[in-house]
Amino acid sequence: MEIRGLPRLDSSTWNSLIANLPNPHVLQTWEWGQFKSHYGWQPVFLTWRGDQVIVEREKCLSDNFSSSPVTAAALALQRGILLSKLRLPIKVLYLPKGPGLNWDDLDLRARVLEDLQFFAKQQGAIFLKIDPDVWLGSGIPGQAGFTEQPDGLALVSTLKARGWLFSPEQVQFRNTVILDLNLTETELLERMKQKTRYNINLSRRKGVTIRPGTEADLDMLYQMYAETSVRDGFIIREEQYYLHLWSTFMQSSSPTAQPWVAEVDGEPVAGMVLFRFAERAWIA
């Protein structure tokens, strides 16, 4: 594993690199790394070019690099932890929704996993956690219509064979619903359950309107989120974390975030924040 500096690394350079890889994700962007740096994490940027692995922590370390195209990349978040009983500093590494690469390329897959394991050992990390978006199947396991995806299951087998373990501590949602926005409104509605279409039409009849939100709405959106967490039984972070997150991405052009607020007679009844990057969008 050869470690060199990535030249002229900045937001636009990094985001352009990962946007051209399969399944680019907003949690792998430069902005996400900078945001997490305020909460004890150090962003480390890794790229695979030709036979080199380039590791970058600063904006410009070296101009000596391969001109080969990037075949894989990863934003790694690194954090130090002090074990109170042993008084020993240790490190952990987490690649949120990464690394980004063509997982069907078996040679590249093997190389990236090998390099990541070497990098983790080199950093003295006690574990390295990854959670890339890999298609394991579609539908609900155990129910009619569920299908498995052989390539995704093969990757799971490869990870297990290399000694990787499934983590019971999941940070991101394990399942993903993908909506193709190239479809027309009629086509989208036809693919929904009858009850969903009924509720959408009912909201129109009841006078529900949608408007773009502003930073002035963020406090209210957090209160809605907090009430939802209590009702549905999931844990959320403190208010300042989300306000910082939302405002940071709202001030960025790419990736970016846009709040949306649903109202009835001017009173907010629901809301969300839509993150956008690389022709994709995520609801939060």
MITI-916180 format. One record per residue (C-alpha): x, z, y. Coordinates in steps of 0.1 Angstrom, whole numbers, plus 2048, in hexadecimal, padded with zeros to 3 digits. Example, Ala and Ser with C-alpha at 12.3 -4.5 7.8 and 13.67 -1.06 7.14 Angstrom:
2
87B84E7D3
8898477F5
//
This chain:
284
800800800
8117F4820
806806840
8097F5861
7F97F7883
7DB7E088B
7E27CE8AC
7CC7D28CA
7B27E78B7
7947EF8CD
76E7EF8CA
7697C98CC
7867C18B4
77B7DA899
7567D289B
75D7AD89A
7727B287A
7587C6867
73B7B0873
749793860
74B7A783F
72E7AB826
7147C682F
7227D1851
7147F385B
71180587C
72182486C
741810868
74480688C
75E8118A5
7448248B9
73983989B
75E843896
76284D8BA
7418608BA
74B87489B
76D87C8AB
75A8948C1
74F8A88A2
7708AE891
77688D880
793875886
78B850882
7A383C86E
79F81686C
7AB80384D
7AC7DE848
7B77C982A
7C97A8834
7DC79481B
7F27AC808
7F27C6824
7DD7E582A
7DD7ED84F
7D581085A
7CE81787E
7C8838892
7D282D8B5
7C980E8C9
7E97FB8C4
8068058AE
8167E48A4
8137BE8A7
8247B9886
8077B086F
7FB796857
7E7779866
7D2777847
7AC77C84C
79E79E846
78F7A1823
7847C6824
7827E183E
778806841
77382085B
77F84084B
77786285A
79187C854
78C8A1859
7A18C0854
7928DF844
7A2902841
79B914820
79693782C
7A094880B
7C0934806
7C892E82B
7D190A822
7C88EC838
7B98D0825
7AB8AE82D
78C89B823
785876828
76386582B
75B84082F
73783F83C
72682082D
748812825
75F80181C
7537DF825
75D7C380D
74F7AA7F4
74A7C27D7
7457A47BF
76A79B7C4
7797AF7A7
79D7AC7B2
7967B67D6
77F7D37CA
79B7E07B3
7B57DD7CF
7A07EF7E9
79780C7D2
7BB8107C8
7C780F7EC
7AC8287F7
7B68407DC
7DB83D7E6
7D284280A
7BE862802
7DC8707EF
7F486680B
7DE879824
7DC89780E
7B689580B
7A58A97F0
78A88F7ED
78086D7FA
75B8647FD
74C841800
728835801
727810806
7077FD804
7097EE7E1
6EA7E07D0
6E37F47B0
6BF7E87AB
69E7E37BC
67D7F57BA
6778197AE
68A82478E
67182A772
655817782
6487F477C
65C7D978E
67D7EB78F
69B7D5788
6C07DE785
6DC7CB795
6F87C577B
7147C0795
70C7E17A6
70A7F4786
72C7E577C
73B7F379C
72D816793
73E812771
75F808781
75E826798
75883E77C
77482E767
78C834785
782858786
7698577A3
74D8707A1
72986F7AE
7268887CB
70789F7CA
70C8A37F0
6FD8837FE
70187C823
6EE85B825
6CD851816
6D38457F2
6B882A7F4
6B480F80E
6957FB818
69F7D8825
6877C583B
68E7A0842
68679B866
688775863
665777855
64777186B
63078E874
61678185C
62F77F840
63B7A2847
6177B0846
60F79D826
62C7AF814
6207D181E
6087E680B
5E37E3814
5E3807821
601800838
5F07E1847
5D07F684C
5E381185E
5F57F8875
5D47E887F
5C480B883
5E081589B
5D87F68B0
5B37FF8B1
5BC8238BB
5D08178D8
5F381E8CC
60D80D8E2
6328098DE
64B80A8FA
6718098FC
67F82C902
69A83891B
6B385591C
69786992C
68486890B
6A18758F5
69789A8F8
6748918ED
68087C8D0
6958988C4
6788B08C5
6648988B0
681895898
6848BA895
65E8BE88E
6608A3873
67E8B4863
66A8D5860
64B8C3853
65E8AE839
6788C8830
6998B8839
6B68C584D
6C18B786F
6DD8BE887
6DC8D08A9
6CC8BD8C6
6EC8B68D9
6FA8A28BC
6DD8898BC
6DB8878E2
70087F8E2
6FC8658C6
6DE8538D4
6EC8528F8
70E8468EC
6FF8288D9
6E68218F5
70381C90D
7148048F5
70D7DE8F3
7167D98CE
70F7EE8BB
6F27FB8CF
6D38118CC
6B080E8DB
69682A8DA
6728208D5
6548378DC
6308338D0
6168418E7
5F08468E9
5E284990C
60584F919
60D86B900
62A8678E8
61F8698C4
63D85A8B1
65F84C8B8
67F83F8AA
6A28328B3
6AB80F8A8
6D18098A3
6DD7E58A3
6FE7D5898
7087B4888
6E57A5888
6D87C4875
6C37E1880
6BF805873
6A381D87B
6AC841882
//
